[in-house]
């Protein structure tokens, strides 16, 4: 399970949930820093879930990708029979 995401309390409460991992906490490489800017060896989004996490630091391109991904997931889930069974965690 992914910890630290907004949907985790729902899962812990027994409510089937999911989210989109954007990699906000992943570490940016030196090559990515050269290509995209920002800081190498730091989180992609150093403001993730802290006070500087505001509307001013939203990537419109990233938001567009995430919105399209979310729409695709919602479309798939809406067409899935037995949705509760589909969303139940699978035994390892």
C-alpha positions as CSV (number, residue, x, y, z in Angstrom):
1,X,0.0,0.0,0.0
2,X,1.1,3.6,-0.7
3,X,1.5,5.5,2.6
4,X,1.0,9.2,2.9
5,X,-1.6,9.6,0.2
6,X,-5.0,11.2,0.9
7,X,-6.9,8.1,0.1
8,X,-5.2,5.9,2.7
9,X,-7.6,6.7,5.6
10,X,-10.5,5.5,3.5
11,X,-8.7,2.2,2.8
12,X,-7.9,1.9,6.6
13,X,-11.6,2.5,7.3
14,X,-12.6,-0.4,5.0
15,X,-13.8,1.9,2.1
16,X,-12.5,0.7,-1.3
17,X,-10.3,3.5,-2.6
18,X,-7.5,4.3,-5.0
19,X,-5.4,7.2,-6.1
20,X,-2.9,8.3,-8.8
21,X,0.8,8.1,-7.9
22,X,2.4,11.2,-9.4
23,X,5.9,10.6,-8.1
24,X,5.9,13.8,-6.0
25,X,8.1,12.3,-3.4
26,X,10.5,10.6,-5.8
27,X,14.0,11.9,-6.1
28,X,15.0,13.9,-9.2
29,X,18.2,12.8,-10.9
30,X,20.9,15.2,-12.2
31,X,19.9,14.4,-15.8
32,X,16.2,15.3,-15.0
33,X,17.4,18.5,-13.3
34,X,19.3,19.5,-16.5
35,X,16.2,18.7,-18.6
36,X,13.4,20.1,-16.4
37,X,15.1,22.4,-13.9
38,X,14.7,22.3,-10.2
39,X,17.1,20.6,-7.8
40,X,18.9,17.3,-8.3
41,X,18.8,14.8,-5.5
42,X,15.6,16.4,-4.1
43,X,12.0,15.4,-4.3
44,X,10.2,16.2,-7.6
45,X,7.8,18.2,-5.5
46,X,9.6,19.5,-2.4
47,X,6.4,21.2,-1.3
48,X,4.3,18.0,-1.3
49,X,1.9,18.1,1.7
50,X,3.6,21.0,3.5
51,X,2.8,24.8,3.8
52,X,4.3,25.7,0.4
53,X,2.0,23.2,-1.4
54,X,-0.3,25.8,-3.0
55,X,-2.0,26.8,-6.2
56,X,1.1,28.7,-7.3
57,X,3.2,25.5,-7.7
58,X,0.8,23.4,-9.7
59,X,2.1,22.2,-13.1
60,X,-0.8,22.7,-15.5
61,X,0.8,20.1,-17.8
62,X,1.1,17.6,-14.9
63,X,-2.5,18.4,-13.8
64,X,-3.7,17.7,-17.4
65,X,-2.0,14.3,-17.4
66,X,-3.3,13.4,-14.0
67,X,-6.9,14.5,-14.9
68,X,-6.8,12.4,-18.1
69,X,-5.5,9.4,-16.1
70,X,-8.2,9.9,-13.5
71,X,-10.9,10.1,-16.2
72,X,-9.7,6.9,-17.7
73,X,-9.8,5.1,-14.4
74,X,-13.2,6.4,-13.6
75,X,-14.5,5.3,-17.0
76,X,-13.0,1.8,-16.4
77,X,-14.4,1.5,-12.9
78,X,-17.8,2.7,-13.9
79,X,-18.0,-0.1,-16.5
80,X,-16.6,-2.8,-14.1
81,X,-19.2,-5.4,-12.9
82,X,-18.9,-6.3,-9.2
83,X,-16.8,-3.2,-8.4
84,X,-16.5,-3.9,-4.7
85,X,-15.0,-7.4,-5.4
86,X,-12.7,-5.8,-8.1
87,X,-11.4,-3.2,-5.6
88,X,-10.8,-5.7,-2.7
89,X,-7.1,-6.2,-2.0
90,X,-5.8,-9.4,-3.5
91,X,-4.1,-11.9,-1.2
92,X,-0.4,-12.2,-1.8
